[in-house]
Amino acid sequence: MNIHQVTILPLSRYTEEKTESNVLKKYKHTYTTMMYRRTPVELLENLYMGDLAKNALLEYLRPRCSHSITDFDEVRSDRFLLPDPGWDMKVGKAQVKLEVKSSIPPNQESPDDIIRLRDIKITASHDNGKTWIKPEEIESEIHVQVYFFTRTSKGVYKDFELLFQDLEREENAIFRILDTSRFKEPRFFGWNHRKNIIRYTQTLKPHTWGFPRTKRIYYRCPISEAFSLPQLITHINTL
């Protein structure tokens, strides 16, 4: 992956409204199981950013891929009560599982810094290493990384329930509370597949990384070695 291969995914109003609708369904059932302490607005922002990245990629891929793509949120039957199952969509004739990760650059890093320093976020442990997800057992075969070049917003809300009530009461409140104009340019920073993640665990030292404020640990999967968006489409069409 190089800087010229970074792609801004176009956003339609349909994608933004689909994201808003699904995030409102997920929000209330999420904050009791957060992986680290977040403010109400931080949680809302994380959900919105993750769904927007997935939905923008989905809308980009569907007209360009040979076979239908299954979006988990479109077929789930749990009324959005349960966590996602480790995949966001199924692609190709073989319906291979694909997961999209979204992030805000740490320390206001540039796109060049991201490519040079960062990894696709692939969870290795949810509990600071007490238990591990073996790389061979990672649910999704394909892993995609999207970045939004903005700053995290903590917001003014102190209470999760109060924020949820405002979201329910005011139409399109999420766009105002998050100032979603900040997320108008989701940038595709590459993808990789499970067999390379397995290889990295055997060849990179260290082969995991993490953030101080979370118990989650990630496998190394360097963005510098990731593949481009055209390569993803080609790969999907061969599955």
N, C-alpha and C positions, 0 to 999 in steps of 0.2 A: 504494500500500500504506500502510495506517495501522495503529496499534497494535491497533485493534479487529478487524482482519482477520487478525492472527496466529493460527494454529490449532495447538493441540497435537494431534499425531497419536496415536491410541490404539495401545498395544502389546499384542499377544497373546503368550502363551507360544509359540505356533507361530512367530511372527515372530522372537522371541529365539533359539529353537533353530535355525531355518533360518539365521539370521545366524551363530551360533556355528559351525555345520557348515561353511559356506562360507568363513568367515574362516580356519579351520584349514587348509583346502585352499589358500588363497591365500598364507598367511603365509610359508612357507618359500621360495617362488619370487619374493618381492617385495623382500626387503631388499637384494639385489644391484643393484637398479635404482632406488633411492630418489632422489627429486628433491632432497632435502637431508638433511643428517646428522641422524638420529634415533636415540634409544635403542631397544633391543628393545621395551620396553613402549610407547613413543610410536608405533612402527610398528603394533603390535598394536591400539592404541587408534584410530589413524587408519583402519585397515581395518574394525574393528568399527563405528565411528561411521558410516563411509560406507555400509556394507552395511545397517546398522540403519535409517538414514534412507531408503534406497531401498526396503527391504522394508516398512517401516511405511507409506510412501506407496503402494506397490503394493497392500497389503492394504486400504487405505482406498479406492483408486480402483476396484478390480475390481468390487465390487457396485454401484457408482454409475455406471459407464460402460456405454454401449450395446453396445460390441463388445469382444472379447477383448483382453487386454493381454499382450504377450510380454515376459517377463523374460529378459534375456540369460543370467543365471546358470542358468536352468532349461533352456536350449536349447544352451548352449555345448558344444563337442565337443573341447576342448583339455585336458581334465582340470585346468582352472584353472592351466595353466602359463603362459599368455600374458596380457599386459595387456588390460584392457577396451578395446573398439574405439571408444571415444568416445561410446557410448550405453549406457544402463542398461535401458531398456524401449522397446517400440514400442507406440503407442497409436492408437486410432481405427480405423475401417474401412480407412484408408489406411496404417496401421502406420507412423505418423510417429515418428521417433526422439526420445527424451526422455532427458536426463541430470540426475541429482540430485547436488548438491554439499552437503557437510556441513561445518560449522565450529564452533569454540568461540569465543565473543566475545573479541576481543583487549582487553587492558587492563580486563577485567571490565566491559565496556560493558553498558548496560541495553538492553532491547528498543527503547526510543525512540532511543537512540544508534545502534543497528544500522540502523534505518530511515533515520535522518538522515545517517549517515556512510558506510555500507558498500554494497558491490556484490555481486551474484550472481557467483560465482567462475567465470569463463570463460577458459580458457587461451589466451593469445596467442602465447607463446613458452616453450619448455622449457629454453632454454639462454642466458638473459639477453640475448636479442635478436639472437643470431647468426643464427638462423633464425626465421621467423614463420609462424603459421597465419593465412592471410587470413580475415577475418570471413566472407566468402562461402563459404569452404571448411570452416567449422566443421561437424563431423559431425552433431551433433544440432540439430534445429529448435527444440525446447523445452528451456529450462533452469530448474531448480528449485533454490531455496536453503533448506536446513534448518539450524537452529542447535540446539546442546545447551548449556544454561547450566550449565557446570561449569568445572573447571580441568584443564589438560593434566597428565597423570601421567607422570613419567619412570620411576618404578618402581625396583626394586632390582637388576634383571637387567643384567649387563654383556655377556652373550654371547647372540647370537641363537639359536644351536643349542641351548643349554641351556634357554632359554625354550621353544623348540619341543618339546624332549623332555618337559618338564613338562606342556605342553598335551596331548601325546599320551598321557602316562602317567595323568594324573588326569582323570577324567570331570568335565566342566563347570568345569575349572580357569580358563577364560577369565573366568567370572563372578566368581571370587574375585580373580584377578590384577588385573583392571580395576576391580573394585567397580562392576559394571555398573548398580547401582541409580542411579548418577549420570546414566544416559542414559534414564531412564524417560519423559522428556517431550520427544520430538523436536518442535521448533516449526517449522512451515511459515512461511517468511518471503517467500513470493511466487515468481513465475515470470515469464519473458519469452521472446520468440521471436527467432529469428535476424535477422529484418528490422529489429528495433529495435536489436539489437547493431550491425548495419551502420550504422544511422543515428547511433548514439552515437559511432562512430569518426569520423564526419564533422562532428559538432557539439560534442562535449565536448573541452575542453582542460584538462589532458591527457586523453587517451582510454585510457590504460593505467595500471596500478598494480602494486605488488609488495611483497614482504616482504624485509627485509635478509638473512635467512639462507637464502634459496632463490634458485635461478636462474630460477624460473618467473615469468613476467610475465602479468598478466591484463588483459582488456579491461574498460573501465568498463561497468557495467550497473546503475545505481542501484536499490537496493531501494525507495527512495522512489517510484519509477515502476513498480514491479512490480505484477503482477495477483494477485488473491486465489485461494484454493483453490476456491470455488464457480465462479469464472470459468474455472479450469483444467478442471474437469469439463465445463462447458458447451462449452468450446472443443474438448475431446477428442471429445465427442459429435457435433460438426459435421464432424469430419475424415473 
